[in-house]
């Protein structure tokens, strides 16, 4: 796979993850509508998503590394000190608690609104034609509501028939709470954010980072083994969304060879942060003796108005300007496998190191 092909490959994996997260979300909604207990519905939907994610990632690693990587091997892959399966378990717990809390809040609010409506309605006598009202109820109130429950969810159309202004105002206020505050579509939006979007983002963060890390480990080994190659360039990805530490690596002239150009063994090895798609690419056209410029990064950061964004924070920028080495700053508090490395340090992906 080439540098040009890897971007398309990663985008396809992101699309597949999004489709699976959406399918699991739809499965969750169908289970809840069918009357399945909320906890069981969440667990079943997450099980389906997690199983498909392991299979998807195993297939992607197999294609990328041209060797068979099983789903079990992916499950046990270490990520910052714990296995991928443990990492997903942590995500599962957060997703489950968030979804159940959203459903519980929705149900409590709907019960409160309906109980209030029932009290107001019954207090003034049942003089409204419920069958006529039913035809004009909003669909989300009409579907699945039968018998006595109509009295709890009667619409604003019926309220207009009430003669007493105070009653009409109070009744409409109760219905407003039901309609604007907790309708089913609002619950669906909450569940989409808590379940589908959370799973999509979390799984895609892992997939994009680990697949690109494995690719750059393999590619880096090829570059280091090429005796005719002396220098590489750190290039920003076309999908690079905003200014960050990647801009430092790509724009600092540390060796007097041009922005982002390094002796190959000293080049930063992407990815340098989650979702990073930047690359170290060969520069066969460059010859000469490197002239180290130790203040180049500090000059770059100092000469721009967005130094804090480049370094990740004001505090990090100040540390750099006060003379602390870049590697020390960016590696502070970062697990060993995710610290800034150089191409000459060799592979860090556990699936590549297994070779």
N, C-alpha and C positions, 0 to 999 in steps of 0.2 A: 504494500500500500504506500502511496506517495503522499507528500505533504499536501498536495491539492486534494487528494482523495479522502484524507482523514476527516476534513471538515464536513463533507457530505455524509460520510459514514456516521459521525457523531450526531449530525442533525437527524438522520434516519432513526437512530436509537432513541433520541429525544421524542420523536413523533410516535414511535411504538409505545414508549412509556406513557405518554399522554393518552393514547387510545386505551391502554389497559387500565389506567386510573379512572377514565371516564366510564368504562364498562363495569368496573367494580362499584363505582358510585351508583350507576343505574340499577345494579343488582341490589345494592343497599336499599334504594327507594322502593323497588318492587317488593322486597321482603317486608319492609315496614308497612306498606300498603296492604300486604296480604295478612297482616296481623301478627307477624313474627315478633317476638320480644326484641326490644331494641338492642340489648347486649348481644344476643345471638345473631341478629342481623348484621351488626358491625363486625363481629368475629368472622362470620361466614364470608362477607365481602372482602375483608382484609386478607383472609386465607387465600382467596382466589387471586387477589392482586399480588401477594407476596410470592406465591408459587410461580406465577407467570413471570414475575420480575427475575427470579433466579434463572429460569429457563432462558429468558431473553438475554441476560447478561452472559450466561454460559455460552450461548450461541455466538454472541458478539465477540467474546474473547477468543473463541475457537477460530472465527474468521480472521481476526486481527493478528493472532500469533501463529496461525497455520499449524496448530496442534490442538488435540481434543482437550477441552476444559469442561469438566462435568459440573452439573448444578451443585452437587455436594462440595466440590472444590471451591466453588464460588461462595457457598454458604460459610465455609470455614476460613475464607480469606481474611487476614488480619487488617483492620483499619484503625490506626492510632491506638493500638494496644488491645482492642477487642475484635471479635470476629464480626463479619458482616451480618450474620444471623442475630447476634446480640444487639448490633446497632439497629437493625430493623425492629427488634423486639422493643427497644426503647421508643422508637417512633410509634409502634402499634399502641403502646400504653398511652402515649400522649393523644393520638388520634381518637382512641376509644373514649377516653375521659372527656375530650372536647365535644365529640359527637353526642354522647349520652347527656352531657350538661345542656347542650343546645335543644335536644328533644325534650328534656325535662322542663326547661324554661318555657318552651313553646306550649307544652301540654298544660302547665300550671296557668299560664296567661289565658289560654283559651277557656279553661274551666272557669276561671274567675269572670271573664267577660260573659260567658253563657249564664252563669249563676246570677250575675247582676241583671242581665236582660230578663231572665225568668222571674226574678223578684219584682222588677218594675212592671212587667206585663201582667202577672197574676194579680198584682195589687189593684189593678183597674178593671179587672174583669175580662173575660175572653170574648170580646165582641168583634174580632177580626176574622174574616174568612180565610182560614189557613190554606185551603186548597187554591184559592185565587193567588194568595201570596206566593205559594210554592212556584208557580209558573214564572214569577219575576225575581225570584231569589238569585243573587250572584252564584255562578256555577260552583265556586269553591264551598259555598254554604249549602247548596242544593245537593251535591253529590254525596251519597252515603248517609244522608240525614233522613230519618223516618220517625213516624209516630210522635211521641211526646217531645222528642229532641227539637222539633220545629219551634216549640215555644221558647226554646233556649237560643235559637239562632235566627229568629225572625228578622227580616230585612228592614232597611230604612224606608222601603215602600210602604210597609205596614205602619211604620211610625208616623207617616204623614197623615194617617187617618185618625190618629189620636187627637182628641179635642182639647185636652188640657195643655197649655203651652209648657208648663213646668215638666209635665210627664214627657211631652214630645222632645224637649231639649235633653232631658236626662237619658231617655231611651236612645236618641241619636248619638249621644256621647258614648254610651256603652257599645253601640254598634261600630262607631268609629274605632274604638279600641280593638274590636275584633277584626275589622276589615283592614285598617291601616297598620295595626301593631303586630298581629300574629297570624296572618293568613298562611296557607300552605306554601305559597310561592316564596314567602320570606323564609320559612323553615328550610325549603329546598336550597335557597341561596346560602344559608348558614351551613347546611350539610355539605354543599359543594366546596365551600372554603375549608371547612374543617376536615373533610375526608378526601375528596378528589384532588384539590389543589395542594393540600399538604403532602399527600402521597406522591403526586407528580413531582413536586419540587424536590422533596427529600431523595426520592429514587433517582431523579435525573442528576442531581448534584453528585451522587455517588458514581453513577454510570459515566457521566462526562469526565469527571476527574480521574477515575481509575482507568478507564479505557485510554484516555489521552496520556496518562502517565505510563502505561504499558507500551503505547506506541512510541513515545519519546525515549523510553529506555532502550527499545529495540533500535530505533533510528540513531540514537546517540552512540550505541555500540558500533553501528556501521560507520558512522563518521569518524570515530576514534580509530577504527581499524584501517581507514583509508590513508595510506602512507603519502599520497599525493596532495592531501588536504592539510592546510595549516590553520586556516581561519574560518570561523562561522559567524553568522549574524543572528542576533536575537530579533525576531520579527513579530510585530503585533498581529494578532488575528484580525481578519476583516470584521469579525463579530465582536471585537473588543468594545464593550459598551460605554466605559467611562475611564477617566484618568485614575491610574493606581500604580502600584509598584512595577507593573509591567512596563510602563512608560519610562521608568528609571533605567531598567535593563536595556530598553530599545533605543534610548536617546542619549545616554551618557557615553562620552568618548573616552574610555578608560585607558586605551592603549595607543592613542594617536593615529588610529587606523580609520576613524569615522564613527559616527553614532551607532552604538549597538554591535560593534564588531570586536570579536575576542579571539585570542588564541584558542583553538577548539577545546582544549582541556579545561580552560577557565571560563567558558561560557555558562551562564545560568541554564539549568536544565528545566524546561517547562514540564508540567504546569507548576506555577509558583503560587497559585491560590485556587480554591474551588472554582470550577467552570472555566478555568483558563485554557484557551486553545492556541496560545502563542507557540512559536516554533523556533528552533535553532536550525538554520539552513546553511548549507555550504557556500563559501565564497572562494571559488577556485581562482578568481581573477585578482585576488589580493596577494601581494608578496611584500616582503620587507621585514624589518626588525621592529617588534613592538616597543613602544616608548611609554612606559607606565606613567599614568597621570593620576596619582592617588587622590587628588582633590576634585576630580572631575564630577563625581556624584554630588558633592557638596555645592560645587559651583552651579550645577544644573538646578538643584532644588532651590538654592538661594536666588537664582536669577529669574525664577518664575513666580507668579502670584498664587499658584495653586500647590505650593510645596507640601502643605498638610495633607491634601488629597493624594499627592504622589506617595507620601510615606504612610498614609493611613490614619494619621492623627497629628495634632499639634505637638503632643509630647514626643512622638517619634521623630518628627521633624527637628525639634530642639535637640534631641540626642545626637542626630546626625550632624547638625550645625556645630555642636560642641565637640565634634571630633570622634565620636564613637563609630566603629566600623559598621558598614551596612549589614553584613551577615549577622553580627551580634544583635542588631536591633530587630531584624525581621524574624530571627529564629527564637527570640525571647518568648518562652511559654508555649512553643509549638512542639508537638510530638516529634520524635526523632525522624520518623519516616516521611514527615511532611516539611522538614526544614529545607531551606535553600541549599541546593546542591549544584555541583558543576558537572559538565559532561564527563570530565575525567574521573569522577568519583564512581562511575559504574551504575548499574541498574538499581532501582529501589523498589519497583513493583514486585510483590512476592510471586506473582505468576511468571514473571520474566526471570527472576533469580532462580526459580526452580529448574531452569534449563541447566 
